[in-house]
Amino acid sequence: MSPVVSEDRSALIAPALIAVDLGAESCRVSMLRWRHGRPHIELIHRFANGPEQRPDGLRWNLDCILAGVDEGLRQCAAIAEEGVRSVAVDGWAVDYVHLHSDGSVIEDPFCYRDPRNSAAQQSLHGRISSERLRELTGIQVQPLNTIYQLHADVLSSIKQSCWLNLPEYLLHHWGGAPVAERTNATHTGLIALNGNWSEEIFQAVGAGSCHAPRIVEPGTEIGEYRGSIARLHGVKLIAPCCHDTASAVAGIPVEGENWAYISSGTWSLVGTVLAQPCNTADAARENFTNLGAAGGRVLFHKGIPGMWLLKQCMDAWNLPDVAWLVEQARTANTHAPDELIDIEDSGLALPGDMPARINVQRAQRGLAPIDDASEMTRLILDSLAARYAQVLRAIEQITDKKLERIYIVGGGSQNELLNQLTAHATGLPVVRGSVESSTVGNFAMQLAATEGNTSAENVARWAARLSPTLA
């Protein structure tokens, strides 16, 4: 339903919406309000996030995440005198919370980068092959997927219990039903291509499917807020595209078929949207994934390390200003194809002294080390752009699509040098989307759900209306 504006005064009388976006480096709470009948999105609260290395592994501080989000909700409730209609949460995929029978948390969740996952992946593939997993699920084989984390729990004799991925957990924490929203659930590696939890996979993992939550579609209302903020009591809780990449793609204001997306952040997700999963031999060989998208469609993409490499280098160099560093890289030498980094090398997947790790890879190929920060930055960006081009060419060959343009969304979309290098490497025009595209997609899904029409086309229309409104 469209917002109603008073005829005799310019008043805000349509309820506001709140979007929570959980990021592995920062989390954001934003609010959509109506001004003179037009939507306006404002970032209300942002706070830093990151895993903590503890004696038993790399874990998230759930209390800190909850406290930060609650602070954002309190600020929203205080600002929105017109009231709030709904709250929805999206976030990074795969990580989850184990729950007691009363819904309380058993322990802080592990981070997807914990090294235990590599051993669990090797163990699980001794029980069910990677080829069989690919045949069942159609998703990219990555040690971070929930399937390997759950198997790591089994190997560590962690008691089985019900679990929820983090975005759905927050909604449950506030009063929502315990669910798995489909776009997030597809990233677990536990769902078959028929859309249901796979008993065969759960048996191989050694975990019971009885502990997995009920699957719901994006845009499902799952309850009302009953948390600590009294002014929000009764507000609808909506599961949007809880997977932040699905939400970011939902935030791209375009319809049609012949376009690609790059969700550019810590990871780069390079792909296109399909009507049906594509799980051919070529797709499996190239390790493409088929994940849920808005409107029942499929995100067909490949996840590769993105700005993670540069961020880790910046930490090692103690250089906080990425814009300055990228500008310095603009005048650095372009690197030849045989000099480019294999950015998917497992040796670059873990944190710690990334320049040294990259130079180890170079030494293995007989290349001299790079000590200059601007030159290393240019090497990373050249390598990313070249890999983007390779992935997009493979998408065209596998899906028989002729891609016409690329939409780049997320924090990495602000990197104009990388955008230019990507356009040159791919030969395709690059359109810079919203930095906060996951927030736009979150709100677009909430609005579409309020109308009772969560089709991909309607979500895209709302995204088009919302995209210019970010403050």
Rosetta blueprint (number, residue, H / E / L):
1 M L
2 S L
3 P L
4 V L
5 V L
6 S L
7 E L
8 D L
9 R L
10 S L
11 A L
12 L L
13 I L
14 A L
15 P L
16 A E
17 L E
18 I E
19 A E
20 V E
21 D E
22 L E
23 G L
24 A L
25 E L
26 S E
27 C E
28 R E
29 V E
30 S E
31 M E
32 L E
33 R E
34 W E
35 R E
36 H L
37 G L
38 R E
39 P E
40 H E
41 I E
42 E E
43 L E
44 I E
45 H E
46 R E
47 F E
48 A E
49 N L
50 G L
51 P L
52 E E
53 Q E
54 R E
55 P L
56 D L
57 G E
58 L E
59 R E
60 W L
61 N L
62 L H
63 D H
64 C H
65 I H
66 L H
67 A H
68 G H
69 V H
70 D H
71 E H
72 G H
73 L H
74 R H
75 Q H
76 C H
77 A H
78 A H
79 I H
80 A L
81 E L
82 E L
83 G L
84 V E
85 R E
86 S E
87 V E
88 A E
89 V E
90 D E
91 G E
92 W L
93 A L
94 V L
95 D L
96 Y E
97 V E
98 H E
99 L E
100 H L
101 S L
102 D L
103 G L
104 S L
105 V E
106 I L
107 E L
108 D L
109 P L
110 F E
111 C L
112 Y L
113 R L
114 D L
115 P L
116 R H
117 N H
118 S H
119 A H
120 A H
121 Q H
122 Q H
123 S H
124 L H
125 H H
126 G L
127 R L
128 I L
129 S L
130 S H
131 E H
132 R H
133 L H
134 R H
135 E H
136 L H
137 T H
138 G L
139 I L
140 Q L
141 V L
142 Q L
143 P L
144 L L
145 N L
146 T H
147 I H
148 Y H
149 Q H
150 L H
151 H H
152 A H
153 D H
154 V H
155 L H
156 S L
157 S L
158 I L
159 K L
160 Q L
161 S L
162 C E
163 W E
164 L E
165 N E
166 L H
167 P H
168 E H
169 Y H
170 L H
171 L H
172 H H
173 H H
174 W L
175 G L
176 G L
177 A L
178 P L
179 V E
180 A E
181 E E
182 R H
183 T H
184 N H
185 A H
186 T H
187 H H
188 T H
189 G L
190 L L
191 I E
192 A L
193 L L
194 N L
195 G L
196 N L
197 W E
198 S L
199 E H
200 E H
201 I H
202 F H
203 Q H
204 A H
205 V H
206 G L
207 A L
208 G L
209 S H
210 C H
211 H H
212 A L
213 P L
214 R E
215 I E
216 V E
217 E L
218 P L
219 G L
220 T E
221 E E
222 I E
223 G E
224 E E
225 Y L
226 R L
227 G L
228 S L
229 I L
230 A H
231 R H
232 L H
233 H L
234 G L
235 V L
236 K E
237 L E
238 I E
239 A E
240 P L
241 C L
242 C L
243 H E
244 D H
245 T H
246 A H
247 S H
248 A H
249 V H
250 A H
251 G L
252 I L
253 P L
254 V L
255 E L
256 G L
257 E L
258 N L
259 W E
260 A E
261 Y E
262 I E
263 S E
264 S E
265 G L
266 T L
267 W E
268 S E
269 L E
270 V E
271 G E
272 T E
273 V E
274 L E
275 A L
276 Q L
277 P L
278 C L
279 N L
280 T L
281 A H
282 D H
283 A H
284 A H
285 R H
286 E L
287 N L
288 F L
289 T E
290 N E
291 L E
292 G E
293 A L
294 A H
295 G H
296 G H
297 R L
298 V E
299 L E
300 F E
301 H E
302 K E
303 G E
304 I E
305 P E
306 G L
307 M H
308 W H
309 L H
310 L H
311 K H
312 Q H
313 C H
314 M H
315 D H
316 A H
317 W H
318 N L
319 L L
320 P L
321 D L
322 V H
323 A H
324 W H
325 L H
326 V H
327 E H
328 Q H
329 A H
330 R H
331 T L
332 A L
333 N L
334 T L
335 H L
336 A L
337 P H
338 D H
339 E H
340 L L
341 I L
342 D L
343 I L
344 E L
345 D L
346 S H
347 G H
348 L H
349 A L
350 L L
351 P L
352 G L
353 D L
354 M H
355 P H
356 A H
357 R H
358 I H
359 N H
360 V H
361 Q H
362 R H
363 A H
364 Q H
365 R L
366 G L
367 L L
368 A L
369 P L
370 I L
371 D L
372 D L
373 A H
374 S H
375 E H
376 M H
377 T H
378 R H
379 L H
380 I H
381 L H
382 D H
383 S H
384 L H
385 A H
386 A H
387 R H
388 Y H
389 A H
390 Q H
391 V H
392 L H
393 R H
394 A H
395 I H
396 E H
397 Q H
398 I H
399 T H
400 D L
401 K L
402 K L
403 L L
404 E L
405 R E
406 I E
407 Y E
408 I E
409 V E
410 G L
411 G H
412 G H
413 S H
414 Q H
415 N L
416 E H
417 L H
418 L H
419 N H
420 Q H
421 L H
422 T H
423 A H
424 H H
425 A H
426 T H
427 G L
428 L L
429 P L
430 V E
431 V E
432 R E
433 G L
434 S L
435 V L
436 E L
437 S H
438 S H
439 T H
440 V H
441 G H
442 N H
443 F H
444 A H
445 M H
446 Q H
447 L H
448 A H
449 A H
450 T H
451 E H
452 G L
453 N L
454 T L
455 S L
456 A H
457 E H
458 N H
459 V H
460 A H
461 R H
462 W H
463 A H
464 A H
465 R H
466 L H
467 S H
468 P H
469 T H
470 L E
471 A L
